[in-house]
């Protein structure tokens, strides 16, 4: 199981990929699961591309730089 944290992270957010799901854990320990079927770019991405993410400037979600895809929470 891989656990990724971005280099420029300001908020406490954890991202992990497991069994076809994307798990996002935010500051208040709330964990949200997203099926990767909803996000084909993330499903097909390499671990390196999945690890290249940052919190969106307005704090509303995550942006994957190389994949040019977002998830809002």
C-alpha positions in Angstrom: 0.0 0.0 0.0 1.5 3.3 -1.1 1.1 6.5 0.9 1.9 9.8 -0.8 2.4 13.3 0.5 3.1 16.2 -1.8 6.3 18.3 -1.5 4.4 21.6 -1.2 1.6 20.5 1.1 0.1 23.1 3.4 -2.9 21.2 4.9 -2.8 17.8 6.5 -4.0 15.5 3.8 -3.2 11.9 3.2 -3.7 10.2 -0.1 -3.5 6.4 -0.7 -4.6 4.0 -3.5 -5.8 0.6 -2.5 -8.0 -2.1 -4.2 -9.3 0.1 -6.9 -10.1 3.0 -4.6 -8.6 6.4 -3.8 -8.7 7.3 -0.1 -8.3 10.9 1.0 -7.9 11.6 4.7 -8.3 15.3 5.6 -7.3 17.2 8.7 -10.4 16.3 10.8 -9.6 12.6 10.3 -12.5 12.3 7.9 -11.6 9.7 5.2 -13.3 9.8 1.8 -13.1 6.9 -0.7 -13.4 7.4 -4.4 -13.7 4.5 -6.9 -10.9 4.8 -9.4 -13.5 3.8 -12.1 -14.7 7.4 -11.7 -11.2 8.7 -12.5 -9.7 6.7 -15.4 -6.6 8.9 -15.6 -5.8 8.0 -11.9 -6.6 4.4 -12.5 -4.2 4.0 -15.3 -1.5 6.3 -13.9 1.9 5.2 -12.6 2.8 5.5 -8.9 5.1 8.4 -9.8 2.2 10.3 -11.5 -0.1 9.5 -8.7 2.4 10.9 -6.2 2.7 14.2 -8.0 -0.3 16.0 -6.4 -1.0 19.2 -4.5 -3.9 20.7 -2.7 -5.8 23.2 -4.9 -5.1 26.8 -4.0 -8.6 27.3 -2.7 -8.3 24.2 -0.5 -11.3 22.5 -2.1 -9.6 19.4 -3.3 -6.5 17.9 -4.9 -4.9 18.4 -8.3 -2.6 15.9 -10.0 -0.1 17.9 -12.0 1.1 15.4 -14.6 -2.4 14.0 -15.1 -4.2 17.4 -15.1 -7.1 16.0 -13.1 -8.8 17.1 -9.9 -10.8 15.7 -7.0 -12.9 17.9 -4.9 -13.8 17.2 -1.3 
